[in-house]
Amino acid sequence: MGSVVEEGHGRFLLIENHCPICAAASACQGLCRSELAIFRAVLGPDVSVERIEHISTGARRCAYRVRSAAS
């Protein structure tokens, strides 16, 4: 299950503590790139989305920093 943590100043973290497609994502990194692209597309051009933690690189979770272009 994921959660959202507000960092303030137009920034928050989108945290995924469990990856339901971890086995598939291990075999195909395109799935993770697609997830990031979807977040960016849905949130729009005025928002920056950056993956800061990634399960497939050894992190305990996937986390994305989301911020408005103005921050």
C-alpha positions in Angstrom: 0.0 0.0 0.0 1.2 3.5 -0.8 1.2 6.7 1.1 1.7 10.4 0.6 3.9 12.5 2.9 3.7 16.3 2.6 7.1 18.0 2.7 5.8 21.5 2.5 6.5 24.3 -0.1 4.6 22.5 -2.8 6.5 19.2 -2.4 5.4 15.8 -1.3 6.6 12.2 -1.4 4.6 9.4 -3.0 5.8 6.2 -1.2 5.1 2.6 -2.4 6.1 0.3 0.4 5.2 -2.8 -1.5 5.6 -3.5 -5.3 2.8 -5.8 -6.6 4.8 -6.4 -9.8 8.3 -6.7 -8.3 9.1 -10.1 -10.0 8.0 -8.8 -13.4 9.8 -5.4 -12.8 13.0 -7.3 -12.0 12.8 -8.9 -15.4 11.6 -5.8 -17.3 12.8 -2.4 -16.1 10.4 -0.9 -18.7 7.6 -1.4 -16.2 9.3 0.9 -13.7 10.0 3.5 -16.4 6.4 3.3 -17.5 5.2 3.9 -14.0 7.3 7.0 -13.7 6.1 8.2 -17.1 2.5 7.7 -16.0 2.9 9.7 -12.9 4.5 12.5 -14.9 1.7 12.4 -17.5 -1.1 12.4 -15.0 0.3 15.2 -12.8 1.0 17.3 -15.9 3.7 19.7 -17.1 3.6 22.0 -14.1 4.8 19.2 -11.8 8.2 17.6 -11.5 8.3 13.9 -10.5 11.6 12.3 -9.5 12.2 8.7 -8.3 14.4 9.0 -5.2 14.2 5.4 -4.0 13.8 2.2 -6.0 13.2 -1.3 -4.8 15.0 -2.8 -7.8 18.2 -1.0 -6.9 18.1 -2.4 -3.3 16.0 0.2 -1.5 13.3 -1.0 0.8 10.6 0.9 -1.1 10.0 3.0 -4.2 9.6 6.7 -3.4 8.9 9.7 -5.7 9.4 13.3 -4.9 6.7 15.4 -6.5 6.9 19.2 -6.6 5.3 22.0 -8.4 7.4 23.7 -11.1 7.2 26.9 -8.9 9.0 25.3 -5.9 
